[in-house]
Amino acid sequence: GEPPADDELTLAHKSAWDVYCVGRLARKGYRPQRQRRVYAFRNRHGFTDAADAAFEKLWTADDLTWAEIVAISDEAAAARDVVSA
């Protein structure tokens, strides 16, 4: 499915999309600034093991749909909310 317009994206979903895209570019030879992406992702999804696992899943994926990216992002954010409670 199509992602929503930029102004309708949540910051968490925008961050997840960024990780997915830049991870793919890194495998094509571009300089990815991986640690910068990790930190930005953790700021939106929490500093948890679940967020780190979600980051790796997004970073290493090649053919995710928008719905899959959102699901990974939402799962990581939900784990953050459980830890915060």
C-alpha positions in Angstrom: 0.0 0.0 0.0 0.9 3.6 -0.4 2.4 5.5 2.5 0.4 8.6 3.7 1.5 12.1 2.8 4.6 13.4 4.6 2.5 15.7 6.8 0.4 12.7 8.0 3.3 10.5 9.0 4.1 10.0 12.6 7.7 10.7 13.6 8.1 7.0 14.5 7.0 5.8 11.1 9.1 8.5 9.3 12.1 7.2 11.3 11.4 3.6 10.4 11.1 4.5 6.7 14.4 6.3 6.9 16.1 3.3 8.5 14.7 1.0 5.8 15.7 3.2 2.9 19.2 4.1 4.2 19.9 0.5 5.1 19.2 -0.4 1.5 21.4 2.4 0.2 24.2 1.2 2.5 24.2 -2.2 0.7 24.5 -0.3 -2.6 27.7 1.3 -1.4 26.5 4.6 0.0 27.9 5.9 3.4 25.0 5.3 5.7 25.9 7.0 9.0 24.4 4.0 10.8 25.0 5.1 14.3 23.1 8.3 13.6 20.1 6.3 12.3 20.3 4.0 15.4 20.1 7.0 17.7 17.2 8.6 15.8 15.3 5.4 15.7 15.8 4.8 19.5 14.6 8.3 20.2 11.3 7.5 18.5 10.9 3.9 19.5 12.6 3.6 22.9 15.9 2.5 24.1 14.9 -1.2 24.4 16.0 -4.5 23.0 12.8 -4.6 21.0 13.7 -1.3 19.3 17.2 -2.6 18.5 15.7 -5.7 17.0 13.3 -3.7 14.9 16.1 -1.4 13.7 18.1 -4.5 12.6 15.0 -5.9 10.8 14.4 -2.7 9.0 18.1 -2.0 8.2 18.7 -5.5 6.7 15.5 -5.8 4.8 15.2 -5.6 1.0 11.5 -5.8 0.1 9.2 -4.6 2.9 5.8 -3.1 2.1 4.7 0.0 3.8 2.3 -2.0 6.0 5.3 -4.2 7.2 7.4 -1.1 8.0 4.5 0.3 10.0 4.0 -3.0 11.8 7.7 -3.2 12.8 7.6 0.4 14.0 4.4 0.0 16.0 5.7 -3.2 17.6 8.9 -1.5 18.8 6.9 1.5 20.0 4.5 -0.7 21.9 7.5 -2.4 23.7 8.7 1.1 24.7 5.3 1.9 26.1 5.3 -1.3 28.2 8.7 -0.5 29.6 7.6 3.1 30.4 4.4 1.9 32.3 
